[in-house]
Amino acid sequence: MTNSVPDNIISWLPQHTNSNPMPTKNTADQASVRELNLSLVLRVIYNEAPISRAQLAARTGLNKSTVSSLVEELMNYRLIHETGINSVGTGRPATLLEINPLVGCIVGVELGVDFVAVVLTDFIGKILWRQMAAADPTDDQETTLARTLSLVSGAITACREKGLNLLGLGVAAPGTVDVEEGILIFAPNLQWRNVPLRAIFSQYTGLKVFVENDANSAAVAEHLFGAVRECKNFIFVFAGVGIGGGLFLNGQLYRGHNGYAGEIGHSPIMAEPFQSSCHCGNRGCWETYANQHSIFQRVRERLEAKRSSIIPKLLEEQNVSLSIAIIKQAADKEDSEARASFAEAGTAMGQGITSLINIFNPEKVILGGPLSIAGDYLLPAIKDTVSQHSLPETVQHADVLLSMFGSDASLIGAIAIVVDDILSNPTQVERR
Ligand SMILES: [Zn+2]
C-alpha cells in the first residue's frame, strides 16, 4: 500500500461527480457529497498509506477540519486505523493512517473453463485461504456450480474460524456479463447462457455479490493492486482457453454500448471459410491461433511429425496429459519444439495485440491468465511482432509486460471488484 496513485483517484469516481464537490442545501445531496468525500479520502489512504491528515488534505484539496471529520468517520467504520507517528522532517510529528486490513474478508471466485478457484483475502488483498478444483467444460452447469459453491463454503468457514467479518463476494466469469444484473450472458468456451450468477451466489451465502468478466476484473486488479496503478490507458489481455480483454481507458474500465466490450479474442483475423472454427460459432477468431488449445495443437503436430522432443518423455515420467506446464518444463530444458510452439502462438498473439495498440494507443498491454506462466517464451515473439507491425507513433509508447498476478489475475480480480465497490461506497460497511 505504499506506492502512490494519486492522479487516477479522481477518475475512479463515477463520471457524474467531480473531484471536489460543493456542498448544497439539499440534505440528500449533502449526504452524497459526504459519501463522495469519504470515498475520495479512503482511496487516497488505500493507495498511499501510511499518510497523515495534513497530507490527505493536500492530496484531496479538502480542508483540514473536513479531512479530520472524514477520517474519524472512516475509523468508526473500522476501514482505517492509526499506525504510528511520522517524526521525519522539521514539522510537527504527525499521526499516520493506514487501511485496516482486518475490517473484513472478501471471497473471490474464478469460474475458469477447465477449473474453478476460490480465494479468501483480507481488505488489502492478502490471501488468507485458497482452493481450486478441476472442472470439465463438458460437465453440466449444475455440477460445476455445486463444486464451486462447496469451495465457497470452505472459504466462509475459514473466515469464521478467524473471527472476521465478510464484506462481499466477487465472481470472475469467462464471457460477457451483465454487470448491473449479475448475469453471465454468454460464455462461449462453456456454452453457458444467461446464468444468474449473482442470484445463485447471494442466495447461497447471503453476501453482496459482484459479477464481472474475467479480463475486466483482472484489469481492475492490476489498477488497484498491481503494476499499473498510475496508468490511465492500458489493456489487459487474459490468455488461457480463450483470449479476453479488459480495456482500461481514460482511467476507467471501458464497457462499450451494452457492457460487452473487450471480447478481443473473437475478432476474426483470418475469416476464410476453411479456417478453424471457434466455440463462439465463428471461424478465424484470433484466439483460435493464440490460445492454449492452439499451443497443444502445434505441439501435437510436431510430435506426430516425429520431431525430436523431450515432451513425450516428460509426459511418461510424470504420468500426466499435455499441459502448458509440461510444455514450459520442456522449453526450460531448451526443447526447441516446445519453444517454437510457444513462439508461434506468441506471434499470433502479437498480431492481435498489434491491432489493439493501433486502435487504442495504450501505454501498456498486460498479459495474464493461465498462459502467462509461459510468458518468458511468449513475450519475445509478441514484442517482435508488435514492433514490426504497429504504427511507429503508437508502439513507441506501448510496453507489453506480464501481469504480476500471473495465472491468478482474474481470481485476484474477483477480489478487486468487491474492494473497488467498498472504496466507492464506504458506508456500506458495518459501523462499530
Ligand atoms: Zn470466436
Residues whose N, C-alpha, C, O or C-beta is under 5 A from the ligand:
A	BS01	ZN	G265 H266 C278 C280 N282 C285
